[in-house]
């Protein structure tokens, strides 16, 4: 393997240092031994020995030079239901963080009440009248009451701060989830678009095959009428035509399904009305620079996993602090009187300020086991993050390795197709002159159809893998909305 270039080594070292610092800051509540045992080591370069070892970054959609693709991605970003759900989850997480932050501030409550009571001033006369109103007099008294209470828990140990920071980390994770969903939808749209193009090419190939088989049958029928060909030749030609027609029906169905799959990603009704481009794009050479450590700061799913790991550690620390004393300050202010103006009379105001300390003594082990549960959740989050990192490295390495191998496969299948096409042409001339049998002709045509179909499929697989590579390395992209914002 050749020596890596200096820029890749430097980028890898910086990525490794950033990774260690990031995890150390994020998981301060998890044992150091646990961190060192579970977090994977980051190599300085990819193991793939090819030009693809310098993984590209930036606007990966532009690499395909397809305006239709960019428009489809922009449409999906605006209409896809999964993205809309991710955006709603982000809004939910942000509001949850604001709610958590409110616990750090004093709470103020106010109450107001008004009542009106009637007092009988001559009870004897009222009783003689049989309880009626005749002869009695009444005095009406109004009473208004206004009160306010303030309560503030002093965050002496930082428990409320930890819980608030954890909530904001949840919001950060939700934001990264939205970015990951956007990147994933963009990649799925690109792959669905290229799959639709392949389906169209395969259907057109099947149509040409049917035309060729029909031509074979006409030639064979004429040869049979002249007594040159046998009935076996005619039946074999008819059988080949039937197989080709069945293959065409299959290709037509697959093209319709590919169109509907893409329309669903775009948020459209799956009516199979979307038309594919005529050919798959020509892939440019990979350009840019990257290293395994760069994925940690670039892939949205890793950023989200890191944020959730941090949030779990903060909640574990806050759960332990639940067993410490809680300091609270409470204050109340009350006033009442027969008129509204009495409510603001300084002489009638009565207030108090109370400070208290609450120390949990016995709760059946609830706080202890809640702390242990939170720690276990933090450890699980750490393991999950480590596994996510390993999976990200695996996806990137697989895509990088496949980049070279798929290119080699495509070149080999192109050669096989070209030679099969030349052999078919030669066999057709020989069959027309009587130098070859119907078996030779059908075999040559079948070989050419198969090799051309595999060649088309290999082109699609290589393009799809390039999309997978951009997804694996967390590549960015520009939608039409982003382009408009830059103008």
ROPADO-61784 format. One record per residue (C-alpha): x, z, y; residue number from 1. Coordinates in steps of 0.001 Angstrom, whole numbers, plus 500000, padded with zeros to 6 digits. Each point is the difference from the previous one (the first is absolute). Layout:
<recs>
<rec <X, Z, Y>, NUM>
...
</recs>
This chain:
<recs>
<rec <500000, 500000, 500000>, 1>
<rec <501347, 499091, 503384>, 2>
<rec <500771, 502657, 502584>, 3>
<rec <497116, 500799, 502403>, 4>
<rec <500426, 499123, 503631>, 5>
<rec <500838, 502699, 502515>, 6>
<rec <496616, 499919, 501737>, 7>
<rec <498142, 500661, 496755>, 8>
<rec <502299, 502939, 499162>, 9>
<rec <499597, 501490, 503443>, 10>
<rec <496238, 499594, 499902>, 11>
<rec <499852, 501620, 496574>, 12>
<rec <502104, 502982, 501088>, 13>
<rec <497822, 500523, 503064>, 14>
<rec <496897, 499730, 497837>, 15>
<rec <501331, 502602, 497561>, 16>
<rec <500884, 502433, 502784>, 17>
<rec <496594, 499530, 501614>, 18>
<rec <498296, 500529, 496651>, 19>
<rec <501761, 503308, 499347>, 20>
<rec <499331, 501264, 503524>, 21>
<rec <496376, 498923, 499848>, 22>
<rec <499269, 501725, 496716>, 23>
<rec <501914, 503150, 500953>, 24>
<rec <497917, 500340, 503157>, 25>
<rec <496755, 499145, 498262>, 26>
<rec <500289, 502320, 497012>, 27>
<rec <501495, 503142, 501464>, 28>
<rec <497477, 502007, 498004>, 29>
<rec <501120, 498601, 496649>, 30>
<rec <503046, 501364, 498189>, 31>
<rec <503216, 498127, 500694>, 32>
<rec <500748, 499802, 496280>, 33>
<rec <496651, 498339, 499427>, 34>
<rec <500712, 497442, 502700>, 35>
<rec <503411, 499127, 498624>, 36>
<rec <498685, 499741, 496460>, 37>
<rec <497053, 497710, 500708>, 38>
<rec <500879, 497683, 502892>, 39>
<rec <501635, 496755, 498857>, 40>
<rec <503423, 498863, 501113>, 41>
<rec <500035, 496918, 502217>, 42>
<rec <502491, 497225, 499133>, 43>
<rec <501901, 498265, 502758>, 44>
<rec <498797, 496545, 498990>, 45>
<rec <497532, 498216, 497781>, 46>
<rec <501143, 499324, 496452>, 47>
<rec <498910, 496358, 500227>, 48>
<rec <503088, 497801, 500255>, 49>
<rec <498603, 497198, 502125>, 50>
<rec <499388, 498934, 503554>, 51>
<rec <496699, 501881, 499705>, 52>
<rec <501966, 503254, 500100>, 53>
<rec <499669, 499857, 503777>, 54>
<rec <496262, 500624, 500092>, 55>
<rec <498183, 498382, 502940>, 56>
<rec <498035, 501878, 502625>, 57>
<rec <497791, 498986, 502911>, 58>
<rec <497024, 497659, 500166>, 59>
<rec <499796, 498853, 496397>, 60>
<rec <496850, 497916, 500540>, 61>
<rec <501967, 497678, 502289>, 62>
<rec <502323, 499181, 497104>, 63>
<rec <497188, 498012, 498319>, 64>
<rec <499360, 497881, 503125>, 65>
<rec <496247, 499950, 499330>, 66>
<rec <497646, 500391, 502955>, 67>
<rec <497012, 500199, 497650>, 68>
<rec <501540, 502966, 498216>, 69>
<rec <500574, 501894, 503252>, 70>
<rec <496402, 499404, 501030>, 71>
<rec <498694, 501211, 496646>, 72>
<rec <502089, 503164, 500222>, 73>
<rec <498712, 500690, 503510>, 74>
<rec <496433, 499533, 498786>, 75>
<rec <500536, 502377, 497100>, 76>
<rec <501593, 502624, 502258>, 77>
<rec <496877, 499975, 502150>, 78>
<rec <497324, 499774, 497299>, 79>
<rec <501273, 501454, 496727>, 80>
<rec <497935, 503008, 498958>, 81>
<rec <502956, 501843, 498462>, 82>
<rec <501824, 499820, 503332>, 83>
<rec <496932, 501157, 501894>, 84>
<rec <499763, 502972, 497625>, 85>
<rec <503703, 500790, 500548>, 86>
<rec <499457, 499888, 503769>, 87>
<rec <497061, 502401, 499648>, 88>
<rec <502159, 502333, 497899>, 89>
<rec <502618, 499957, 502741>, 90>
<rec <497400, 500943, 502590>, 91>
<rec <498816, 502812, 497735>, 92>
<rec <503555, 501327, 499555>, 93>
<rec <500713, 499888, 503724>, 94>
<rec <496859, 501962, 500819>, 95>
<rec <500856, 502480, 497247>, 96>
<rec <503402, 500547, 501623>, 97>
<rec <498350, 500668, 503365>, 98>
<rec <497654, 502508, 498349>, 99>
<rec <502952, 501783, 498427>, 100>
<rec <501802, 500126, 503338>, 101>
<rec <496999, 501769, 501535>, 102>
<rec <500809, 503072, 497873>, 103>
<rec <503085, 500563, 502178>, 104>
<rec <497862, 500354, 503111>, 105>
<rec <497632, 502830, 501042>, 106>
<rec <496352, 499527, 499119>, 107>
<rec <497336, 500685, 502643>, 108>
<rec <496324, 500530, 499219>, 109>
<rec <497158, 500686, 502432>, 110>
<rec <496399, 501093, 499507>, 111>
<rec <497037, 500209, 502324>, 112>
<rec <496554, 501444, 499418>, 113>
<rec <496846, 500500, 502063>, 114>
<rec <496918, 502096, 499227>, 115>
<rec <496768, 500996, 501757>, 116>
<rec <498103, 503192, 499023>, 117>
<rec <496555, 501216, 501096>, 118>
<rec <499363, 503763, 500573>, 119>
<rec <496436, 501415, 500303>, 120>
<rec <499974, 502369, 503010>, 121>
<rec <496646, 501789, 499136>, 122>
<rec <499794, 500501, 496223>, 123>
<rec <496849, 502238, 500169>, 124>
<rec <497900, 497362, 501737>, 125>
<rec <501250, 497364, 497632>, 126>
<rec <498951, 502114, 496974>, 127>
<rec <496509, 500622, 501417>, 128>
<rec <499559, 496262, 500427>, 129>
<rec <500555, 499523, 496306>, 130>
<rec <503500, 498638, 500329>, 131>
<rec <498864, 497238, 502320>, 132>
<rec <501514, 499102, 503326>, 133>
<rec <497146, 501279, 502095>, 134>
<rec <500866, 502911, 502265>, 135>
<rec <503633, 500065, 499032>, 136>
<rec <503022, 498880, 501954>, 137>
<rec <503248, 498524, 498674>, 138>
<rec <503551, 499979, 501279>, 139>
<rec <502264, 497110, 498937>, 140>
<rec <503728, 500621, 499719>, 141>
<rec <502608, 497245, 499612>, 142>
<rec <503315, 500581, 498302>, 143>
<rec <502973, 497624, 499990>, 144>
<rec <503157, 500476, 498018>, 145>
<rec <503318, 498137, 500146>, 146>
<rec <502983, 500638, 497745>, 147>
<rec <503311, 498450, 499100>, 148>
<rec <502562, 500594, 497287>, 149>
<rec <503604, 498880, 499695>, 150>
<rec <501976, 500165, 496781>, 151>
<rec <503634, 499010, 499518>, 152>
<rec <502151, 500365, 496924>, 153>
<rec <503631, 500321, 501031>, 154>
<rec <502098, 497710, 497818>, 155>
<rec <502795, 502520, 499619>, 156>
<rec <501273, 498731, 496642>, 157>
<rec <499349, 496292, 500619>, 158>
<rec <497322, 499679, 497309>, 159>
<rec <497562, 498166, 502243>, 160>
<rec <502811, 497776, 501239>, 161>
<rec <500901, 499073, 496425>, 162>
<rec <496406, 499142, 499204>, 163>
<rec <499697, 497920, 503167>, 164>
<rec <503225, 498128, 499272>, 165>
<rec <498769, 499350, 496477>, 166>
<rec <496795, 498475, 501370>, 167>
<rec <501966, 497748, 502336>, 168>
<rec <502154, 498938, 497059>, 169>
<rec <496789, 499092, 498189>, 170>
<rec <499111, 497824, 502977>, 171>
<rec <503448, 498395, 499869>, 172>
<rec <499485, 499300, 496305>, 173>
<rec <496611, 498444, 500721>, 174>
<rec <501597, 497782, 502646>, 175>
<rec <502647, 498904, 497497>, 176>
<rec <497222, 499411, 497450>, 177>
<rec <498325, 497643, 502466>, 178>
<rec <503287, 498136, 500538>, 179>
<rec <500511, 499822, 496230>, 180>
<rec <496457, 498700, 499542>, 181>
<rec <500589, 497330, 502637>, 182>
<rec <503228, 498916, 498338>, 183>
<rec <498366, 500028, 496589>, 184>
<rec <496995, 497982, 501176>, 185>
<rec <502293, 497493, 501707>, 186>
<rec <501979, 499600, 496780>, 187>
<rec <496840, 499707, 497895>, 188>
<rec <498592, 497372, 502345>, 189>
<rec <503259, 498033, 499845>, 190>
<rec <500096, 500163, 496213>, 191>
<rec <496316, 499080, 499737>, 192>
<rec <500561, 497074, 502363>, 193>
<rec <502921, 498707, 497954>, 194>
<rec <498033, 500554, 496789>, 195>
<rec <497207, 497865, 501470>, 196>
<rec <502493, 497254, 500844>, 197>
<rec <501317, 500093, 496447>, 198>
<rec <496447, 499901, 498634>, 199>
<rec <499326, 496898, 502083>, 200>
<rec <503175, 498294, 498770>, 201>
<rec <499178, 500883, 496395>, 202>
<rec <496492, 498628, 500426>, 203>
<rec <501337, 496767, 501518>, 204>
<rec <502470, 499732, 497116>, 205>
<rec <497130, 500420, 497525>, 206>
<rec <498057, 497256, 501803>, 207>
<rec <502963, 497633, 499749>, 208>
<rec <500282, 500888, 496331>, 209>
<rec <496364, 499083, 499414>, 210>
<rec <500549, 496675, 501765>, 211>
<rec <503055, 499324, 497819>, 212>
<rec <498125, 500872, 496800>, 213>
<rec <497111, 497739, 500996>, 214>
<rec <502462, 497190, 500579>, 215>
<rec <501499, 500663, 496560>, 216>
<rec <496579, 499765, 498408>, 217>
<rec <499231, 496695, 501699>, 218>
<rec <503309, 498533, 498854>, 219>
<rec <499493, 501321, 496488>, 220>
<rec <496465, 498576, 499858>, 221>
<rec <501288, 496555, 500992>, 222>
<rec <502762, 500197, 497408>, 223>
<rec <497454, 501056, 497403>, 224>
<rec <497730, 497070, 500904>, 225>
<rec <502964, 497664, 499496>, 226>
<rec <500805, 501647, 496693>, 227>
<rec <503323, 501362, 501233>, 228>
<rec <498995, 503686, 499973>, 229>
<rec <498157, 501949, 497347>, 230>
<rec <496944, 502230, 500303>, 231>
<rec <502370, 502958, 499706>, 232>
<rec <501606, 498981, 503289>, 233>
<rec <496584, 499851, 501657>, 234>
<rec <498971, 503410, 498695>, 235>
<rec <503278, 501586, 501081>, 236>
<rec <499588, 498534, 503488>, 237>
<rec <496454, 501325, 500218>, 238>
<rec <501153, 503428, 498825>, 239>
<rec <502759, 500064, 502626>, 240>
<rec <497493, 499024, 502695>, 241>
<rec <497629, 502785, 498935>, 242>
<rec <502799, 502579, 500172>, 243>
<rec <500987, 498778, 503449>, 244>
<rec <496402, 500193, 501238>, 245>
<rec <499749, 503564, 498678>, 246>
<rec <503257, 500896, 501751>, 247>
<rec <498662, 498496, 503234>, 248>
<rec <496841, 502138, 499782>, 249>
<rec <502197, 503085, 499565>, 250>
<rec <502185, 499085, 502972>, 251>
<rec <496934, 499404, 502159>, 252>
<rec <498656, 503446, 499119>, 253>
<rec <503340, 501692, 500710>, 254>
<rec <500234, 498301, 503385>, 255>
<rec <496527, 501215, 500966>, 256>
<rec <500854, 503539, 498880>, 257>
<rec <503272, 499941, 501953>, 258>
<rec <498109, 498924, 503105>, 259>
<rec <497470, 502798, 499583>, 260>
<rec <502726, 502598, 499444>, 261>
<rec <501623, 499036, 503286>, 262>
<rec <496676, 500012, 501844>, 263>
<rec <499321, 503563, 498840>, 264>
<rec <503364, 501107, 501414>, 265>
<rec <499022, 498370, 503282>, 266>
<rec <496705, 501888, 500091>, 267>
<rec <497974, 496824, 499478>, 268>
<rec <497182, 499333, 497587>, 269>
<rec <501601, 498544, 496835>, 270>
<rec <498498, 496523, 500295>, 271>
<rec <503130, 498117, 498804>, 272>
<rec <499988, 497923, 503186>, 273>
<rec <503633, 500597, 500941>, 274>
<rec <502187, 496923, 499560>, 275>
<rec <503639, 500321, 498996>, 276>
<rec <502994, 498220, 501461>, 277>
<rec <501375, 497016, 498115>, 278>
<rec <503370, 501467, 499045>, 279>
<rec <501831, 503295, 499683>, 280>
<rec <502538, 500782, 502737>, 281>
<rec <503697, 499353, 499659>, 282>
<rec <501791, 503329, 499935>, 283>
<rec <502859, 500528, 502445>, 284>
<rec <503156, 501817, 498976>, 285>
<rec <499876, 503770, 500325>, 286>
<rec <501463, 501272, 503263>, 287>
<rec <500505, 503410, 501578>, 288>
<rec <501634, 503198, 498858>, 289>
<rec <498757, 503070, 498212>, 290>
<rec <500998, 502711, 497553>, 291>
<rec <498110, 502282, 497606>, 292>
<rec <500106, 502897, 502477>, 293>
<rec <498216, 497906, 502620>, 294>
<rec <496814, 500031, 497933>, 295>
<rec <499499, 503705, 500722>, 296>
<rec <499440, 499362, 503685>, 297>
<rec <498287, 496618, 499659>, 298>
<rec <497485, 500129, 497150>, 299>
<rec <496707, 501513, 501219>, 300>
<rec <499140, 501523, 496633>, 301>
<rec <503311, 501900, 499955>, 302>
<rec <499413, 501185, 503553>, 303>
<rec <496533, 501222, 499000>, 304>
<rec <501360, 501766, 496900>, 305>
<rec <502692, 501697, 502084>, 306>
<rec <497421, 501179, 502544>, 307>
<rec <497795, 501449, 497265>, 308>
<rec <503006, 501700, 498445>, 309>
<rec <500748, 501618, 503358>, 310>
<rec <496368, 501047, 500431>, 311>
<rec <499977, 501613, 496557>, 312>
<rec <503147, 501958, 500813>, 313>
<rec <498522, 501230, 503275>, 314>
<rec <496799, 501097, 498294>, 315>
<rec <501995, 501854, 497354>, 316>
<rec <501832, 501872, 502732>, 317>
<rec <496749, 500742, 501840>, 318>
<rec <498457, 501322, 496772>, 319>
<rec <502829, 502522, 499622>, 320>
<rec <499482, 501148, 503587>, 321>
<rec <496358, 500767, 499231>, 322>
<rec <501253, 503252, 498458>, 323>
<rec <501517, 501135, 503321>, 324>
<rec <498055, 501962, 502656>, 325>
<rec <497833, 497980, 502374>, 326>
<rec <499928, 500948, 503693>, 327>
<rec <496840, 499255, 501966>, 328>
<rec <498842, 500641, 503555>, 329>
<rec <496294, 500128, 500796>, 330>
<rec <498251, 500434, 503315>, 331>
<rec <496332, 500088, 500963>, 332>
<rec <498134, 499961, 503308>, 333>
<rec <496286, 500827, 500271>, 334>
<rec <497473, 500285, 502818>, 335>
<rec <496223, 500424, 500150>, 336>
<rec <497261, 500605, 502576>, 337>
<rec <496459, 499129, 501072>, 338>
<rec <501156, 497090, 502167>, 339>
<rec <502459, 497166, 499461>, 340>
<rec <502073, 501131, 502959>, 341>
<rec <500621, 503304, 498183>, 342>
<rec <502012, 498110, 497359>, 343>
<rec <502819, 499380, 502445>, 344>
<rec <499827, 503381, 501682>, 345>
<rec <503460, 501598, 499590>, 346>
<rec <498400, 503443, 499704>, 347>
<rec <498048, 498970, 496912>, 348>
<rec <502850, 498251, 498213>, 349>
<rec <501386, 501815, 496998>, 350>
<rec <503024, 498781, 498126>, 351>
<rec <502544, 501051, 497438>, 352>
<rec <503270, 498790, 498506>, 353>
<rec <500826, 500877, 496436>, 354>
<rec <503144, 499278, 498028>, 355>
<rec <500082, 500285, 496240>, 356>
<rec <502245, 499639, 496983>, 357>
<rec <498563, 498857, 496678>, 358>
<rec <502110, 500517, 496882>, 359>
<rec <498578, 498892, 496661>, 360>
<rec <500395, 502799, 497466>, 361>
<rec <498110, 498982, 496877>, 362>
<rec <498185, 496731, 499335>, 363>
<rec <500312, 499768, 496261>, 364>
<rec <503176, 497914, 500196>, 365>
<rec <498290, 497199, 501933>, 366>
<rec <502725, 499678, 502647>, 367>
<rec <502827, 500236, 497479>, 368>
<rec <498614, 497350, 497694>, 369>
<rec <499013, 497818, 502926>, 370>
<rec <503647, 500120, 501101>, 371>
<rec <501182, 499084, 496507>, 372>
<rec <497489, 497181, 499823>, 373>
<rec <501189, 498626, 503341>, 374>
<rec <503611, 500135, 498835>, 375>
<rec <499102, 498166, 496792>, 376>
<rec <498249, 497364, 502111>, 377>
<rec <503151, 499634, 502112>, 378>
<rec <502117, 499557, 496881>, 379>
<rec <497553, 497413, 498635>, 380>
<rec <500168, 498146, 503308>, 381>
<rec <503794, 499997, 499804>, 382>
<rec <499941, 498593, 496465>, 383>
<rec <497469, 497399, 501094>, 384>
<rec <502185, 498956, 502908>, 385>
<rec <503059, 499693, 497772>, 386>
<rec <498040, 497849, 497544>, 387>
<rec <498678, 497839, 502827>, 388>
<rec <503569, 499416, 501188>, 389>
<rec <501115, 498984, 496509>, 390>
<rec <497015, 497673, 499640>, 391>
<rec <500818, 498408, 503362>, 392>
<rec <503590, 499376, 498898>, 393>
<rec <498734, 498529, 496720>, 394>
<rec <497622, 497617, 501774>, 395>
<rec <502710, 498843, 502387>, 396>
<rec <502594, 499515, 497261>, 397>
<rec <497530, 498079, 497823>, 398>
<rec <499024, 497698, 502860>, 399>
<rec <503613, 499419, 500998>, 400>
<rec <501036, 499191, 496428>, 401>
<rec <496984, 497750, 499488>, 402>
<rec <500864, 498072, 503171>, 403>
<rec <503031, 498404, 498332>, 404>
<rec <498543, 499739, 496486>, 405>
<rec <496763, 498367, 501165>, 406>
<rec <501961, 497485, 502051>, 407>
<rec <501986, 499075, 496897>, 408>
<rec <496818, 499734, 497948>, 409>
<rec <498358, 497783, 502602>, 410>
<rec <502998, 497646, 500043>, 411>
<rec <500005, 499774, 496209>, 412>
<rec <496265, 499292, 499823>, 413>
<rec <500310, 497363, 502699>, 414>
<rec <502625, 498219, 497903>, 415>
<rec <497770, 500315, 496924>, 416>
<rec <497051, 498542, 501913>, 417>
<rec <501968, 497101, 501433>, 418>
<rec <501413, 499063, 496609>, 419>
<rec <496591, 500355, 498350>, 420>
<rec <498456, 497729, 502635>, 421>
<rec <502704, 497389, 499414>, 422>
<rec <499480, 500259, 496247>, 423>
<rec <496247, 499575, 500437>, 424>
<rec <500452, 496867, 502071>, 425>
<rec <502355, 498525, 497396>, 426>
<rec <497643, 500875, 497145>, 427>
<rec <497030, 498381, 501789>, 428>
<rec <501917, 496726, 500284>, 429>
<rec <501073, 500180, 496369>, 430>
<rec <496442, 500737, 498859>, 431>
<rec <498640, 497066, 502005>, 432>
<rec <502507, 497730, 498275>, 433>
<rec <499273, 501474, 496590>, 434>
<rec <503411, 501665, 499619>, 435>
<rec <498581, 503577, 499983>, 436>
<rec <497042, 501612, 498310>, 437>
<rec <497100, 501854, 501538>, 438>
<rec <501630, 503201, 498765>, 439>
<rec <503079, 499302, 502104>, 440>
<rec <497888, 499266, 503076>, 441>
<rec <497764, 503065, 499714>, 442>
<rec <502995, 502218, 499320>, 443>
<rec <501859, 498646, 503047>, 444>
<rec <496987, 500442, 502262>, 445>
<rec <499345, 503532, 498724>, 446>
<rec <503637, 500950, 500522>, 447>
<rec <499946, 498648, 503549>, 448>
<rec <496758, 501789, 500870>, 449>
<rec <501283, 503275, 498576>, 450>
<rec <503362, 499801, 501754>, 451>
<rec <498432, 499060, 503344>, 452>
<rec <497507, 502858, 499707>, 453>
<rec <502801, 502449, 499250>, 454>
<rec <502004, 498637, 502914>, 455>
<rec <497083, 500569, 502391>, 456>
<rec <499547, 503496, 498600>, 457>
<rec <503694, 500788, 500443>, 458>
<rec <499811, 498972, 503650>, 459>
<rec <497068, 502353, 500534>, 460>
<rec <501740, 502832, 498161>, 461>
<rec <503094, 499652, 502157>, 462>
<rec <497979, 500002, 503220>, 463>
<rec <497962, 502967, 498771>, 464>
<rec <503171, 501894, 499135>, 465>
<rec <501338, 499362, 503493>, 466>
<rec <496842, 501661, 501351>, 467>
<rec <500513, 502865, 497554>, 468>
<rec <503559, 500344, 501224>, 469>
<rec <498898, 500303, 503615>, 470>
<rec <497414, 502572, 498919>, 471>
<rec <502568, 501954, 497969>, 472>
<rec <502448, 500310, 502895>, 473>
<rec <497273, 500881, 502515>, 474>
<rec <500400, 496811, 502015>, 475>
<rec <498041, 499708, 503226>, 476>
<rec <497814, 497090, 501043>, 477>
<rec <498287, 498671, 503099>, 478>
<rec <496276, 499367, 500101>, 479>
<rec <498284, 497917, 502644>, 480>
<rec <498964, 503212, 501774>, 481>
<rec <503621, 501188, 500099>, 482>
<rec <501148, 496645, 501315>, 483>
<rec <497360, 500128, 502747>, 484>
<rec <501148, 503486, 500980>, 485>
<rec <503550, 498740, 500430>, 486>
<rec <498989, 497283, 502478>, 487>
</recs>
